[in-house]
Amino acid sequence: MAYLVPSEFVTKMVDAGESKIYMSTRDALIRAYMAGAILALGAVFAVSSSVATGVPLIGALLFPAGFCILYLLGFDLLTGVFVLTPLALIDKRPGVTLPRVIKHWGIVFLGNFLGAFTVAVLMSYIFTFGFHTDGGVLAKTIGSIGEKRTLGYAEYGFAGMVTLFIRGMLCNWMVSTGVVGAMISTTVGGKVIAMWMPVTLFFAMAFEHSVVNMFLFPFGILTGAHFTFLDYLLWNEIPTVLGNLVGGLAFTGLTLYSTHVKTAPKRSFN
């Protein structure tokens, strides 16, 4: 496993953020679409495995397969660009402005949602035989997840909203560490190991990931779960996106950047 020291891979993070800002809208949308779709397939794989075995940890151990595939192929998740593109802005890279950063976030959000929603439609069709059955145990399980993680938060009002926001923060602390993990090594095996560990932690603790939820909740609605699309937006997606932004940038991006790029002067003992 060829390992890069922190000062090297954090510089790569800033370079990656800059390159994403200059990426064409077409390429950004395609890469985001494919990332959303592949991550959704990973979620189906993980939930199916958990249901089949009755052991949730199995799903957590298997879910990172989709995450690793999409990053090895050079696709982009919203949770990743939340961390990388602001670093290029903070580093004052030429041409990187706040409006351009926000525009890129919007493009990636749209692409991720379209990709995840496509898989939600295809999978709901498969599991219900063209919407002629209830989808079986898997559909009921995902529907139950959707109800607990929308109406379950709404039941507690403001406290539920804050809880959701914090779970979004903790999620992208781990997931963005996985994004960084892809830059720590120069070998495929090294990248996979470095990505697998933190993503397993996020999934095992059921934190809130905005792109995973772009699949889970529409799938639940399509297969008859008892919550609405508005419930999903207000009591999950929007607070989750904000939590993902704050958690990934504060806990991963800014901490790494501030201590490995903008290091403080060394102490003097004279």
Phi, psi and chi 1 to 4 in degrees:
 res  aa     phi    psi   chi1   chi2   chi3   chi4
   1 MET       -  102.1  175.4  178.1  176.9      -
   2 ALA   -70.1  115.5      -      -      -      -
   3 TYR  -105.0  133.5  171.6   73.3      -      -
   4 LEU   -96.9  137.6  -59.6 -179.7      -      -
   5 VAL   -70.5  156.8  -61.7      -      -      -
   6 PRO   -52.5  -40.3  -30.3   37.3      -      -
   7 SER   -62.2  -28.2   59.9      -      -      -
   8 GLU   -79.4  -48.6  -67.3  176.2  -44.5      -
   9 PHE   -75.1  -25.4   70.7   71.1      -      -
  10 VAL   -70.8  -35.7  178.0      -      -      -
  11 THR   -62.7  -38.1  -61.2      -      -      -
  12 LYS   -62.2  -35.7  -74.8 -178.0   63.5  176.1
  13 MET   -61.6  -44.7  -69.0  169.3   61.5      -
  14 VAL   -66.4  -42.0 -178.6      -      -      -
  15 ASP   -60.8  -41.2  -67.7  -19.5      -      -
  16 ALA   -64.9  -40.6      -      -      -      -
  17 GLY   -61.6  -41.7      -      -      -      -
  18 GLU   -64.3  -43.5  180.0 -176.7   13.5      -
  19 SER   -64.5  -31.7   69.8      -      -      -
  20 LYS   -70.0  -35.6  -66.9 -178.8 -169.3  -55.0
  21 ILE   -64.4  -34.9  -63.8  -60.4      -      -
  22 TYR   -85.7   -6.7  -79.7   95.6      -      -
  23 MET   -65.5  144.8 -170.7 -175.3  -57.8      -
  24 SER   -66.3  153.7   69.9      -      -      -
  25 THR   -58.7  -40.1  -60.9      -      -      -
  26 ARG   -58.8  -50.1  166.8 -170.6  172.9  -85.1
  27 ASP   -67.3  -40.9  -71.6  -20.1      -      -
  28 ALA   -61.4  -40.6      -      -      -      -
  29 LEU   -68.7  -43.5 -167.5   60.0      -      -
  30 ILE   -62.3  -46.2  -68.8  172.2      -      -
  31 ARG   -65.8  -37.8  -64.2 -179.3 -168.7 -169.5
  32 ALA   -69.4  -40.1      -      -      -      -
  33 TYR   -59.9  -48.6  178.7   90.9      -      -
  34 MET   -66.3  -36.3  -68.0  -55.1  -59.2      -
  35 ALA   -63.1  -45.9      -      -      -      -
  36 GLY   -61.5  -40.8      -      -      -      -
  37 ALA   -67.9  -45.3      -      -      -      -
  38 ILE   -67.9  -40.1  -67.4  172.5      -      -
  39 LEU   -64.0  -36.4 -165.2   71.1      -      -
  40 ALA   -63.5  -41.5      -      -      -      -
  41 LEU   -62.9  -38.4  -70.9  171.0      -      -
  42 GLY   -62.1  -37.3      -      -      -      -
  43 ALA   -67.0  -41.3      -      -      -      -
  44 VAL   -60.0  -45.7  175.7      -      -      -
  45 PHE   -58.6  -46.0  177.0   46.9      -      -
  46 ALA   -67.7  -47.6      -      -      -      -
  47 VAL   -66.3  -41.5  176.3      -      -      -
  48 SER   -59.2  -42.1  -61.7      -      -      -
  49 SER   -67.2  -39.6  -60.1      -      -      -
  50 SER   -63.8  -43.1  -64.5      -      -      -
  51 VAL   -66.4  -43.9  169.8      -      -      -
  52 ALA   -65.8  -37.2      -      -      -      -
  53 THR   -94.1  -21.1   61.4      -      -      -
  54 GLY    73.3   14.0      -      -      -      -
  55 VAL  -123.0  100.4 -178.1      -      -      -
  56 PRO   -56.1  -31.6  -26.0   35.5      -      -
  57 LEU   -61.0  -30.7 -178.5   59.3      -      -
  58 ILE   -60.3  -44.4  -63.6  -63.8      -      -
  59 GLY   -61.3  -41.0      -      -      -      -
  60 ALA   -64.3  -37.4      -      -      -      -
  61 LEU   -71.7  -27.0  -69.9  170.3      -      -
  62 LEU   -95.4  -25.3  -64.0  177.6      -      -
  63 PHE   -54.7  -38.7  172.3   75.7      -      -
  64 PRO   -60.9  -12.4  -26.6   37.0      -      -
  65 ALA   -56.4  -46.8      -      -      -      -
  66 GLY   -64.7  -41.4      -      -      -      -
  67 PHE   -60.4  -46.6 -176.8   88.1      -      -
  68 CYS   -64.5  -41.7  -67.4      -      -      -
  69 ILE   -59.5  -48.0  -69.8  168.8      -      -
  70 LEU   -67.6  -35.8   72.4   90.7      -      -
  71 TYR   -75.7  -33.7  -90.2  104.8      -      -
  72 LEU   -65.0  -28.3  -70.9  174.1      -      -
  73 LEU   -86.9   -1.7  -67.0  174.8      -      -
  74 GLY    80.9   25.6      -      -      -      -
  75 PHE   -92.6  167.7  -61.4  141.9      -      -
  76 ASP  -126.9  132.2  -75.2  -36.6      -      -
  77 LEU  -102.0  150.3  -67.3  172.7      -      -
  78 LEU   -56.8  -39.6 -176.4   65.0      -      -
  79 THR   -61.5  -31.7   43.1      -      -      -
  80 GLY   -76.5  -45.3      -      -      -      -
  81 VAL   -69.6  -22.9  -59.9      -      -      -
  82 PHE   -59.7  -28.8  -87.6  163.9      -      -
  83 VAL   -92.3  -44.7  176.3      -      -      -
  84 LEU   -77.9  -46.3  -58.8  177.6      -      -
  85 THR   -66.6  -37.4   52.3      -      -      -
  86 PRO   -63.4  -28.6  -24.1   35.8      -      -
  87 LEU   -65.3  -36.5  -63.8 -174.9      -      -
  88 ALA   -66.7  -33.8      -      -      -      -
  89 LEU   -68.8  -46.5  177.6   65.3      -      -
  90 ILE   -63.5  -35.0  -65.2  166.9      -      -
  91 ASP   -78.8   -1.1 -157.1   54.2      -      -
  92 LYS    58.4   44.7  -61.7 -179.9 -179.7  178.4
  93 ARG   -68.7  141.7  -66.2  -66.2  177.0   92.7
  94 PRO   -57.4  131.7  -24.0   33.9      -      -
  95 GLY    82.9   -6.1      -      -      -      -
  96 VAL   -90.4  112.6  179.3      -      -      -
  97 THR  -123.8  161.6   64.1      -      -      -
  98 LEU   -59.7  -45.4 -177.7   58.8      -      -
  99 PRO   -58.4  -37.0  -26.7   36.9      -      -
 100 ARG   -70.4  -36.5  -72.1  175.1  179.4  173.1
 101 VAL   -63.4  -46.9  169.4      -      -      -
 102 ILE   -64.9  -39.3  -66.8  173.4      -      -
 103 LYS   -60.2  -43.5  176.7 -175.0  176.8 -177.5
 104 HIS   -63.8  -40.4 -173.6   71.3      -      -
 105 TRP   -57.8  -43.4  -70.1   -9.6      -      -
 106 GLY   -62.4  -41.4      -      -      -      -
 107 ILE   -64.6  -43.7  -66.3  167.7      -      -
 108 VAL   -68.6  -39.2  174.0      -      -      -
 109 PHE   -57.7  -47.9  179.2   94.5      -      -
 110 LEU   -61.7  -46.8  176.5   61.9      -      -
 111 GLY   -62.8  -45.3      -      -      -      -
 112 ASN   -58.8  -44.0  -76.1  169.4      -      -
 113 PHE   -65.0  -44.8 -177.3   81.7      -      -
 114 LEU   -62.6  -41.2  -68.2  174.7      -      -
 115 GLY   -65.6  -46.9      -      -      -      -
 116 ALA   -65.4  -39.6      -      -      -      -
 117 PHE   -67.4  -36.7 -173.8   76.5      -      -
 118 THR   -57.9  -46.6  -62.1      -      -      -
 119 VAL   -66.6  -36.3  173.6      -      -      -
 120 ALA   -60.1  -43.5      -      -      -      -
 121 VAL   -65.6  -47.4  172.1      -      -      -
 122 LEU   -63.5  -44.1  -64.4  176.8      -      -
 123 MET   -70.2  -37.9  -75.1  -62.8  168.6      -
 124 SER   -65.7  -34.8   60.1      -      -      -
 125 TYR   -65.6  -45.1 -169.1   95.3      -      -
 126 ILE   -62.3  -49.4  -70.9  172.5      -      -
 127 PHE   -71.4  -21.8  -78.2  102.4      -      -
 128 THR  -105.9    7.4   62.2      -      -      -
 129 PHE    52.4   55.5  -70.0   89.1      -      -
 130 GLY    74.3   32.8      -      -      -      -
 131 PHE    65.9   31.7  -56.2  102.9      -      -
 132 HIS  -102.0  -10.2  -73.6   94.6      -      -
 133 THR  -128.3  178.9   70.5      -      -      -
 134 ASP   -86.3   -1.0   62.9    5.2      -      -
 135 GLY    89.6   -4.3      -      -      -      -
 136 GLY    72.5 -160.2      -      -      -      -
 137 VAL   -63.8  -40.3  176.9      -      -      -
 138 LEU   -62.8  -46.7 -179.4   70.3      -      -
 139 ALA   -62.5  -40.8      -      -      -      -
 140 LYS   -65.0  -38.2  -68.2  177.3 -178.4  177.4
 141 THR   -65.5  -46.4  -60.2      -      -      -
 142 ILE   -67.1  -38.4  -66.0  178.5      -      -
 143 GLY   -61.3  -40.3      -      -      -      -
 144 SER   -65.6  -39.3  176.1      -      -      -
 145 ILE   -59.9  -45.2  -68.2  171.2      -      -
 146 GLY   -61.8  -41.7      -      -      -      -
 147 GLU   -66.9  -43.2  -69.3  167.1   14.1      -
 148 LYS   -65.7  -33.3  -69.4  177.5 -178.5  176.8
 149 ARG  -101.4   18.0  -72.0  161.2   60.4  176.3
 150 THR  -129.6  -71.8   53.2      -      -      -
 151 LEU   -63.5  -31.2  -56.2  179.9      -      -
 152 GLY   -64.0  -37.7      -      -      -      -
 153 TYR   -74.4  -41.7  -71.7  120.2      -      -
 154 ALA   -59.7  -30.4      -      -      -      -
 155 GLU   -58.5  -27.9 -178.5 -179.6  -10.6      -
 156 TYR  -102.3    7.3  -67.1   95.1      -      -
 157 GLY    58.9 -130.1      -      -      -      -
 158 PHE   -61.2  -40.1  179.6   74.0      -      -
 159 ALA   -62.1  -36.5      -      -      -      -
 160 GLY   -66.5  -39.0      -      -      -      -
 161 MET   -65.2  -42.7 -171.6   68.8   73.9      -
 162 VAL   -65.3  -41.5  174.1      -      -      -
 163 THR   -58.6  -44.7  -60.3      -      -      -
 164 LEU   -61.5  -44.7  174.9   53.6      -      -
 165 PHE   -60.3  -44.7  176.5   81.3      -      -
 166 ILE   -66.0  -39.9  -66.9  172.5      -      -
 167 ARG   -64.5  -31.3  -68.5  175.0   73.5   87.3
 168 GLY   -68.5  -39.5      -      -      -      -
 169 MET   -61.5  -49.9  -71.8  176.8   59.4      -
 170 LEU   -63.4  -35.7  -65.9  171.5      -      -
 171 CYS   -57.7  -54.2  167.0      -      -      -
 172 ASN   -78.1  -13.0 -152.0   24.6      -      -
 173 TRP   -60.4  -45.5 -173.9   -0.9      -      -
 174 MET   -76.1  -46.9  -69.2  -64.8   94.8      -
 175 VAL   -64.3  -43.0  172.4      -      -      -
 176 SER   -67.3  -27.5   60.2      -      -      -
 177 THR   -64.8  -34.1  -58.4      -      -      -
 178 GLY   -66.3  -37.8      -      -      -      -
 179 VAL   -61.5  -45.1  174.1      -      -      -
 180 VAL   -63.0  -36.2  174.1      -      -      -
 181 GLY   -56.8  -32.3      -      -      -      -
 182 ALA   -66.0  -17.3      -      -      -      -
 183 MET  -101.8   -8.5  -57.6  179.4 -176.0      -
 184 ILE   -73.8  -32.9  -72.7  176.2      -      -
 185 SER  -117.8  157.3  173.9      -      -      -
 186 THR  -105.5    5.1   57.1      -      -      -
 187 THR  -112.4  153.5   67.2      -      -      -
 188 VAL   -61.6  -46.4  172.1      -      -      -
 189 GLY   -60.8  -42.7      -      -      -      -
 190 GLY   -63.7  -41.9      -      -      -      -
 191 LYS   -62.3  -44.7  -72.0  176.2 -178.0  -70.9
 192 VAL   -62.3  -46.1  167.9      -      -      -
 193 ILE   -61.4  -44.7  -67.6  170.3      -      -
 194 ALA   -67.5  -30.6      -      -      -      -
 195 MET   -79.1  -37.9  -73.3 -172.1  -77.9      -
 196 TRP   -62.5  -42.0 -152.3  -76.7      -      -
 197 MET   -62.1  -56.4  -65.5 -176.4  -70.0      -
 198 PRO   -69.1  -31.0   22.7  -32.8      -      -
 199 VAL   -69.4  -35.0  174.9      -      -      -
 200 THR   -60.6  -42.4  -63.9      -      -      -
 201 LEU   -59.8  -46.7  -67.8  179.3      -      -
 202 PHE   -59.8  -46.5  128.3   69.5      -      -
 203 PHE   -70.7  -37.5 -158.8   86.7      -      -
 204 ALA   -64.1  -32.8      -      -      -      -
 205 MET   -93.6    4.1  -68.6 -176.0  -77.8      -
 206 ALA    55.6   41.3      -      -      -      -
 207 PHE   -72.7  169.7  -68.0  148.2      -      -
 208 GLU   -96.5  114.7  -61.0  -70.8  -12.6      -
 209 HIS  -110.1  120.4 -169.3  -72.5      -      -
 210 SER   -58.8  -36.8   54.3      -      -      -
 211 VAL   -80.8  -40.4 -176.6      -      -      -
 212 VAL   -57.1  -41.1  172.7      -      -      -
 213 ASN   -68.9  -23.1  -67.6   -8.1      -      -
 214 MET   -64.3  -21.1  -69.5  174.0 -175.6      -
 215 PHE   -93.9  -51.5  160.6   75.1      -      -
 216 LEU   -58.5  -45.5  -70.1  176.3      -      -
 217 PHE   -76.2  -45.2  -66.9   81.1      -      -
 218 PRO   -60.2  -37.6  -30.1   38.7      -      -
 219 PHE   -60.1  -44.8  178.2   94.0      -      -
 220 GLY   -60.7  -43.3      -      -      -      -
 221 ILE   -63.8  -42.6  -67.6  168.7      -      -
 222 LEU   -66.2  -26.5  -71.8  168.4      -      -
 223 THR  -103.1   16.0   53.3      -      -      -
 224 GLY    96.0   17.9      -      -      -      -
 225 ALA   -66.7  157.4      -      -      -      -
 226 HIS   -96.8   59.4  -58.7  -65.4      -      -
 227 PHE  -151.8  161.9   63.3   95.0      -      -
 228 THR  -104.1  169.2   67.1      -      -      -
 229 PHE   -64.5  -33.9 -165.7   79.2      -      -
 230 LEU   -67.2  -39.6 -175.3   60.5      -      -
 231 ASP   -57.0  -44.4  -68.4  -31.4      -      -
 232 TYR   -61.3  -45.4  154.3   60.1      -      -
 233 LEU   -67.0  -49.9  -72.4  178.6      -      -
 234 LEU   -76.2  -38.4  -66.8 -180.0      -      -
 235 TRP  -107.8   20.4  -72.5  101.3      -      -
 236 ASN  -156.4  -67.5 -166.1  -74.5      -      -
 237 GLU   -60.6  -50.3 -170.4   62.6   34.9      -
 238 ILE   -64.2  -51.4  -66.1  173.3      -      -
 239 PRO   -62.4  -33.8  -20.0   32.5      -      -
 240 THR   -65.9  -44.1  -65.0      -      -      -
 241 VAL   -57.8  -46.3  166.1      -      -      -
 242 LEU   -64.5  -42.2  -64.3  175.0      -      -
 243 GLY   -64.4  -41.5      -      -      -      -
 244 ASN   -59.8  -41.6  -72.4  170.4      -      -
 245 LEU   -61.7  -53.1  168.3   59.6      -      -
 246 VAL   -65.2  -45.9  173.2      -      -      -
 247 GLY   -65.1  -46.3      -      -      -      -
 248 GLY   -66.0  -42.8      -      -      -      -
 249 LEU   -72.2  -45.2 -176.0   56.1      -      -
 250 ALA   -72.5  -47.9      -      -      -      -
 251 PHE   -84.3  -26.7  -66.3  142.5      -      -
 252 THR  -111.5  -61.9  -56.9      -      -      -
 253 GLY   -62.3  -54.8      -      -      -      -
 254 LEU   -70.5  -36.4  -69.1  178.9      -      -
 255 THR   -65.6  -46.1   52.0      -      -      -
 256 LEU   -64.3  -44.3  -72.7  170.1      -      -
 257 TYR   -64.5  -43.2  179.2   81.4      -      -
 258 SER   -70.1  -28.4   62.9      -      -      -
 259 THR  -104.3  -14.4 -166.3      -      -      -
 260 HIS  -114.1  -16.4  -69.0  -55.4      -      -
 261 VAL  -111.7  -57.0  175.6      -      -      -
 262 LYS   -95.5   63.9  -61.3  -64.8 -176.9 -179.8
 263 THR   -70.4  150.9   54.4      -      -      -
 264 ALA   -78.3  158.0      -      -      -      -
 265 PRO   -59.3  144.2  -21.5   32.7      -      -
 266 LYS   -66.9  149.0  -67.0 -174.9 -179.1  -63.7
 267 ARG   -70.7  145.2  -71.3 -179.4  -68.1  177.0
 268 SER  -111.5  134.2  174.3      -      -      -
 269 PHE  -109.2   16.3  -63.6   99.0      -      -
 270 ASN   -82.4      -  -65.4  -31.4      -      -
